[in-house]
Structure formats: structure tokens, C-alpha cells
């Protein structure tokens, strides 16, 4: 059974949440390939019923956003505690906790408590990066917990037939909570004689910057700022038309952000963009394909070039070798076979 990711309802839509597209869906496909039945409940009541189904072998716990109210938080917490104390002793299902970022140091108490709780209870903890598995999780998991790294798969998007990295604009895309390093660099380098295209939760971010009196200051750093709502990975190619370079600054000193996944960088590469990014661990394997610098905006403005620029198909072949859907599904199939080798195949 799959719990999360994000939360129940709209946030769990597969086209909007990266942890669904890049982590849960490959896991579910792997389970189906093994002949397993998969439950993904949509409400707490459905979760409660599913947890009591006979023959439940594996419970996967993915990313779960903070419940919207104190009452909802209490309900979810009670569900988890009741499952562990009353149901799990008889069920004895294997618990898989998917840790795709270092939420153990998150500012929000829900993220910290959720990560700490399930890391301590899990039979297997799945890390999204090797750095997360080696530097963070050994201090968080229980003594009998196994650690395994399964990375995000690459986005399934159409690759341009030719490199599109010759446009004059700069692009940035991602969750609005990742914007601060870009703001810092924009203020440091203003004025920037290029246009910026932002693809994010644009309305939310604009409102937040406006309330902090930062919106005009930020927009004045560039010739123009074009705002787009993030809709789906398939829309990125159209939204980034005219953008030759993507800048992805990450604060490597932030113990949470340092362990981010490769997915934004590899997506930008697949879209044929020149990529300028911070040297966090998940980006370092791509140091020949992207410019990794402590100040990626400066590197972009100074016209630095990556060591090599692969044609679309060789690039996809290289990324698929480690992060392609088939490779990630294979890893999940092996994991499921290891944790529940005699699991029944009900339907």
C-alpha cells in the first residue's frame, strides 16, 4: 500500500508532484510487473480499511505535506500510531520509508516529526541520493533498518531534435520554496542585461514577494521577468522557448537543500539547455555536461561553457543508464522481491 506522497487529494496528482511522477509511479509499475495488487488510498478512511486487509505485505510511506488543520494533524497522527501499535504487530508488513530530502532539519515541525518517526520505524529506508544515504540517514534509522539508494527517474519528456541552448534568456523552474538562492544572486548581480523566465507556483510566489516588498526589487534586476505557473513537465519545453540557459542555484550550506535530487538539472539538460548550477552532491556526476559553480548566475553571465554538449539521443542514453524509467523500475522490483519474496499475487 502506498501512503502519500504529499497528502491526499489535489497534491497527489501525478502531473504536479515530482515525488509522485519520479518515485511512486515507478514503484507502482514495478509492483504490478511482479503481479502485486497495489492500494493507493485517497482518504484516511480508505487508508484505515486498507491497512486491515489480510495479506498486506508492504506499506510504502512517501512524502506527506503538513495536514491543513490541527484536527487533521491529530487524525493523521492517531492513524499512524494505531497502525503501529494495534495492526502492525499482527500484520507484520514491511515498512518502506522513502526519504527524498533531508527533512530531519526542516523548519516545519511536521516535516521533522514525520521523517524522524518513520525513519525510526522503517524496515527499509529508501534514499533519493547516495549523499543522503551515507551522510544523513545512518543517524536517523533504527538498528535493524536497511538503507538503499534509488534515485528519481528522469522526466518522461520529448527531447528537442536539436540543441535549444542558443536563446538569449535565462530560465529557472522549481518549487517556490527553492527561490531564495536565486533572489540572493539576482540582487548581488543587478542589473542583469537579460530576461528571466520563472516556472513555479507563480501566483503564490508573487504574492509572497509582494508582501515582503521584494517583488519590484527582484523584477527590476532583469530586463523583464516572465512568470509561468508550473503545469506539467511536458509544458516546460514551450514555457522555456527563447531560453538558452537554465540557472539552478542551491544553498549547499543549507543542510536540507544540500541533499536535493538531480531531477531539475537532468530535466534542463534533456530540454537542450545550457545548465549552470551549484555543486551539490546530486549534481556532481554531471560536471562535464553542466557548469557547476558556487555562483551559477555569474558563470552564466560570464559565458562559461560546459565541457561537452551531447546530442539529444546520446544524452538520453547516458541519463537512462543510471536514471531511466526501466533502470529505476528494475531497482524497485528487486527491492520488493527482497522484502517480500513470498508475497501472494492476488489479482
Buried (B, 14 or more C-beta within 10 A) or exposed (E): BBBBBBBBEEBBEEEBBBBBBBBBBBBBBBBEEBEBBBBBBEEBEBBBEBBEEEEBBBBBBBBBBBBEEEEBBEEBBEBBEEBBEEBBEEBEBBBBBBBBBBBBBBEEEBBBBBBEBBBBBBBBBBBBBBBBBEBBBEEBBEEEBBBBBBBBBBBEBEBBEEBBBEBEBBBBBBBBBBBBBBBBBBEEBEEBEBBBBBBBBBEEBBEBBEEEEEBEBBBEBBBEBBBBEBEEBEBBBEBBEBBBBBBBBBBBEBBBBBBBBBBBBBBBBBBBBBBBBBBBBBBEBBEEBBBBBEBBBBBBBEEEEBEEBBEBEEBBEBBBEBBBBEBBBBBBBEBBEEBBEEBEEEE
